[in-house]
Amino acid sequence: MNRPVEEKENRSMERETLYKALEEEFGATLLDELIPGMLHNFANPLNGIMGRTRLLQQRLEDSVEQLQRTHPDVYGEMKGHLDKVASDTNLIIRETDRFYEIFRNVTRKFFALSSKSDERVNIAHLIEEEVRFADCYLDFKHHVNRTLSLEPELPAVAGILAHYSIGFSALIRYAMKMMRDCPEKEIRIHLDREDAAVRLTVFFTADVSRDRLENILKCLDARPEGRRVSGDDGLLVLCLALFGEHGARCRVASEAGQARVEIRMPVHPGKGEAAHRKNLQWDPNAR
């Protein structure tokens, strides 16, 4: 290789190394600094838009009412135009409200990810928020049929909100990865009470072989440094291991093209690592 070409390739590698280093530093600020700041900066103009659109609607209604009362002939001539203006105003308000709901879902997601102290977690509310946030994944939004069934008045579970939030997000992403080649994609999420636990059951379209289930079990039972699974299953191992750290008992099963992940979260805190190891049970043949 001649020297100019070699020097050019070395410079290219150096540029890529520098870029990667700065990219990693930028990414490190994303969750804790940049996104909260962005959401804060979005909030003020959004609140202004929402307030002004409602004020505009009220002023329009008042003006139309006054015109109808004082100049009925003019009102009659302009009624079609005024109706269109009112319709457009109502549409702007509906779309603003819809944007606010999306903004609120994103805000709550990052609030959850920042909540890293032990607390009582309303798991039903969290799952509702997480499923709405999952619409940010366009494949989930447009191609996955979902059913959400939550038993009312469930007790809170104890733990760290950020852990539950990121764990459930990982479970949703695992289901999406497993369904990516399925012509029909469906996910069903159930939350109910079972004795002293809140039970989360997630069904999704997938055919997980017994060998894969056994490999997941083997890795989950290993010490933390041994929990290394290649491919998509590693995401499930990490997810369930994190739930297990909060005293959850987890099971997985697969039958007739449908996978099931069940997580029983104790209403009261777990009793430490020894109790966790004793209570964490995997049953590949569970039905």
N, C-alpha and C positions, 0 to 999 in steps of 0.2 A: 504494500500500500504506500502511495507516495505521501510525502509529508503534508502538503496542503489539505489533502482529503482527510488524513488522520487528524489534523488540527481542527478541521471543520466538525468532524464527528465528536471529538472531545468537547468542543464548545457546545454542541447540541446536547450532549449528555449532561454537561455542567448546568446549562440553562434549565433542563428538565429537573435536575436535582434541586436547584434553587427554587423552582416553581413549586415542586412537591412539598418542600419544607415550609414555604409560605402558605400554601394551600392548607396544610395540616394546622398551622397556627391560626389561620382564619376560621377553619372548621371548629377549632376548640372554643372559639368565642361565640359560635352560632347559637347554641342552646341557652347559655346562661346570660349572654349580654346582647347579642345582635337582635334576635327575634323578639325578646321582651321590649326592646327599644322600638322596633318596627311596629309592634302592636300598639304601643303607647302612642306613637306618632300617627297611626291610622285612626285611633279612637276619637281624637278631637275633631277632625274634619267630618268623620262619619256622624258623630253626635250633632254637629252643625247642620249637615244635610238632612238628617231625620227631623230635627226641629223645624227647619225652614220649609220642608215639604208639607208638614202638617199645618204650619202657619199659612202657607200658600193655599192649601185646600180650604181652610176656614175663611180666608179673605175672599177666595173665589165664590164660595157659597154665599157669603154676606153680600157680595157685589151683585150676584145673580138675583138674590132675593130682593135687593133694593131696586134693581132695574125692572124686575117684574112688577113691583108695586108702584113705582113712579112713572115708568114708561112701558106700559104693556105692549104697545104696538112695536116699539123697537125690540123689546124682548122676544116677541113673536118672530120677527125677522131674523134675529140672531140665535134663536134657540138651538138650531142644528150645530152651529159653530161652537156655542157655549157647552153643549153636551159633549162635543169632541174634546174640548179643553179639559172638562171635568174628568172624562174618561182617561185622558193622558196623565192627568195629575194623580188619579187613583192608581194607575199602572206604575208610576214612578214611586209612589208610596209602597206598593206591594213589593216591588223589586228592591227598594231600600230595606224593607223589613227582612226580605229573604237574604240580602247581603249581610245584614246585621246578625242573623242567625248563624250564617257561615262564619263570620268574624268571631262571634261568641264561642262557637265550637272550637275554633283554633285557639282562642285565648284560654279557654278552660283546659285544653289539652296541655298547653305549655305551663299553665299554673300547676296542673297535676304533676308534671315532670319535675317541677321545682320544689314540690312538697316532700321533703325527705326526712321528716321526723315521724316518730311513732304516733299514731292517732287512730280514731275510730273511722273507718272508711265505709261510706254508703256504696256498696258494691253494685247495687241495682242502678243507681244514678250514674256511677262511673261507666258501666257497660253501655248504657244508653248514649252517653257522650262519646264513648270510643267508637261505637258503630256509626254514629253520625260523622265523626272525624275520619273514619275509614273511607268515606266518599271522596276524600282527597286523592285516593288511589283510583284513577279513572277506570281501571279494569274492574275493580270492586263496584264502583258506582254504576257502570253501564252493563256489566255482563254477569254479575252474581245476584241470583235471587236470594233474598235473605228473609228469615222469619225470626222475630224477637219475641220471646215469651217470658215475662218476668212476674213472679208471684208477688202480690202486693204486700207492703208492710214487712219486708224482710229485715232482720236485725243487721246492724253494722258488723263488719269484721275488723279485727285489730291488725294493724300493720302500717306499712309506709305507702302512702298514696302513689308516689312516683314508681315504686316497684310494681304495684298492681297495674298501673297505667301502661308501663312499658311492657310488662309481661303479657297483658291481654292484647296489646298491639302486635307483639311477636306471634301470638297464637293466631290472630287474624291473618297476618302475613304468611305464616306457615300454611294455613288452609288455602290461601290464594295460590301459593307456589304449587301445592299438591293438585290444585284444580286447573292449572294453566292449560293442560292439553285436553281437558274434558269438554265435550260439546255442550253439555248442560252443567252449569255451575250453580250449586245451591249450598247455602249454609243456614243452619238452624241453631239458635242460641236459646237455651232454657236456663232459668235461674229459679231455684226453689229452696225450701227448707228441708233438711234431713237431720232429725235429732238435734244435736248441738252444733251443727254445721250449716253453712250456706253452700248449696251444691250448684256449680256451674257445669253445664253439659253443652258441648259444641259438636254438632254433627256436620259433616261436609262431604261432598262428593270426592271420593278418592279410594284407591285400592292399595292399602298398605300391607305388604306381605308379612308373614310370620317372622321371616329372617330379619326384616327391618325392625319389627317390634322388639325382637329379642336383642338386637344390637343396641336399640335405644335404651332398653332396660339395663343392659350391661354397662353402658356408658354412664347412665344416671346413677347407678349404684356405686360407681367408682368414686375415688376421691376427686375433689374439684379439679386438680391438675390432669386427671385422666378423662375428664368429660370432653372428649374431642371426637366429634362425629363429622365425617365428610358429607358434603351435600346439604340438602335442605333439612334433614333430620336434626342437624346440630342446633338449628333454631328452636325446635321443639324441646330438645334436651335442656338448653339454657333457660327457656321459658318455664318449664315445669320445675326445674331445679330451684328457680327463684321463688315460685309459689311455695315449694316445699320448705324453703328457708323460713317461711311464715307459718309453718305447721300444717300446710295443706296436704291432703292425701290425694294422689293422682292415679288415674287409670287410663289406659288407651285400648282401643279395640278397633277391628276392621272386619267388615263382613258385607258381601254382596255389593261391592263398589261404594261403600259408605264407611267413613272413618268416624270414630267417636273419641273425644277427649273429655274426661270427667275430672273436675277439680272440686274437692270438698274443703272449704275454707272454714276453720273453726271460728265460732263467734267470739271466743275468748283467746287470748294470746297463746302461742305454742309454749312448750316447756323445755326449750333448749335443744341443742343438737342431738342429744341421745334420744329424746322422745321423737324428734323429727325422723331420725333414721329408723326408729321402730314403727312409726305410723305411716311412713311413705310407702305405699304399696302399689305395685304395678301388676296388672293381670292382663296379659295379651289375649286371653280367651274370654274376657268379660263380655257379657251381653247386656 
